[in-house]
Amino acid sequence: MLNVIATATATGPLQFGLLDPSLFGLLNVIVAVVVGYFTYQDAKARKTDSPKLWAGGMALASLLLNLIGFLLAFAVYYFVVIRD
């Protein structure tokens, strides 16, 4: 019963038109850009071979795969670049 109430509470604003679904798409794009920017800055500061490639890969993973893809790409970046 509690699960039904939580689901109804979470989807209620979308069902009644209080939140525009395109707002979530815009938020996803903004997060991807921010992730790409900070990854580029970090990779450039560490003098990696291709900071643009790392930034693009992280942003793309964040944009297309959301949390799971971002965590997977970050794990690869951590073990290849950050961890010395």
The 8 nearest C-alpha neighbors of each residue, nearest first, counted from 0:
[[1, 3, 2, 4, 5, 6, 7, 8],
 [0, 2, 4, 3, 5, 6, 7, 8],
 [1, 3, 5, 0, 4, 6, 7, 8],
 [4, 2, 6, 0, 1, 5, 7, 8],
 [3, 5, 7, 1, 2, 6, 8, 0],
 [4, 6, 8, 2, 7, 3, 9, 1],
 [7, 5, 9, 3, 8, 4, 2, 10],
 [6, 8, 4, 10, 5, 9, 11, 3],
 [7, 9, 5, 11, 6, 10, 4, 12],
 [10, 8, 6, 7, 11, 5, 12, 13],
 [11, 9, 7, 13, 8, 12, 6, 14],
 [10, 12, 14, 8, 13, 7, 9, 15],
 [11, 13, 17, 15, 14, 10, 18, 16],
 [14, 12, 16, 18, 11, 10, 15, 17],
 [15, 13, 11, 12, 16, 10, 17, 18],
 [14, 16, 12, 13, 17, 11, 18, 10],
 [15, 17, 13, 18, 14, 12, 19, 11],
 [16, 18, 12, 15, 13, 19, 14, 11],
 [19, 17, 13, 16, 12, 20, 22, 15],
 [18, 20, 21, 22, 16, 17, 13, 23],
 [21, 19, 22, 23, 18, 13, 24, 16],
 [22, 20, 24, 23, 19, 25, 26, 18],
 [21, 23, 25, 20, 24, 19, 26, 18],
 [22, 24, 26, 21, 25, 20, 27, 19],
 [25, 23, 27, 21, 26, 22, 28, 20],
 [24, 26, 22, 28, 27, 23, 29, 21],
 [25, 27, 23, 29, 24, 28, 22, 30],
 [26, 28, 24, 30, 25, 29, 23, 62],
 [29, 27, 31, 25, 30, 26, 32, 62],
 [28, 30, 26, 32, 31, 27, 33, 25],
 [29, 31, 33, 27, 28, 32, 34, 26],
 [32, 30, 58, 28, 34, 62, 61, 29],
 [31, 33, 35, 29, 30, 34, 36, 58],
 [32, 34, 36, 30, 35, 31, 37, 29],
 [35, 33, 31, 37, 32, 36, 58, 38],
 [36, 34, 54, 58, 32, 38, 33, 37],
 [37, 35, 33, 39, 38, 34, 32, 40],
 [36, 38, 40, 39, 34, 35, 41, 33],
 [37, 39, 41, 35, 54, 36, 40, 42],
 [40, 38, 54, 36, 42, 50, 37, 41],
 [41, 39, 37, 43, 38, 42, 44, 36],
 [40, 42, 38, 44, 43, 39, 37, 45],
 [41, 43, 50, 45, 39, 44, 40, 47],
 [44, 42, 46, 40, 45, 41, 50, 39],
 [43, 45, 41, 46, 42, 40, 47, 39],
 [44, 46, 42, 43, 47, 41, 80, 81],
 [47, 45, 43, 44, 42, 48, 50, 49],
 [48, 46, 49, 42, 45, 50, 43, 80],
 [47, 49, 50, 46, 42, 43, 52, 51],
 [48, 50, 52, 51, 47, 53, 42, 43],
 [49, 51, 42, 53, 39, 52, 43, 47],
 [52, 50, 54, 53, 49, 55, 39, 42],
 [51, 53, 55, 49, 50, 54, 56, 39],
 [54, 52, 50, 56, 51, 55, 57, 49],
 [55, 53, 35, 39, 51, 38, 57, 52],
 [56, 54, 52, 58, 53, 57, 59, 51],
 [57, 55, 59, 53, 54, 58, 52, 60],
 [56, 58, 60, 54, 59, 55, 35, 72],
 [59, 57, 31, 35, 61, 55, 60, 56],
 [60, 58, 62, 56, 61, 57, 63, 55],
 [61, 59, 68, 57, 69, 64, 63, 62],
 [60, 62, 65, 69, 58, 31, 59, 64],
 [63, 61, 59, 31, 60, 65, 64, 58],
 [64, 62, 60, 65, 61, 59, 68, 58],
 [63, 65, 68, 60, 61, 62, 67, 66],
 [64, 66, 61, 68, 62, 63, 67, 69],
 [65, 67, 69, 68, 70, 64, 61, 60],
 [68, 66, 70, 69, 65, 64, 71, 61],
 [69, 67, 64, 60, 71, 70, 66, 65],
 [68, 70, 61, 66, 72, 60, 71, 67],
 [69, 71, 73, 67, 68, 72, 74, 66],
 [72, 70, 68, 74, 69, 73, 67, 75],
 [73, 71, 69, 75, 74, 70, 57, 68],
 [72, 74, 76, 70, 75, 71, 77, 69],
 [73, 75, 77, 71, 72, 76, 70, 78],
 [76, 74, 72, 78, 73, 77, 79, 71],
 [77, 75, 73, 79, 74, 80, 78, 72],
 [78, 76, 81, 74, 75, 80, 79, 82],
 [77, 79, 75, 82, 76, 80, 74, 81],
 [78, 80, 76, 77, 75, 81, 82, 83],
 [81, 79, 76, 77, 82, 78, 83, 47],
 [82, 80, 77, 83, 78, 79, 76, 45],
 [81, 83, 78, 77, 80, 79, 76, 75],
 [82, 81, 80, 78, 79, 77, 45, 76]]
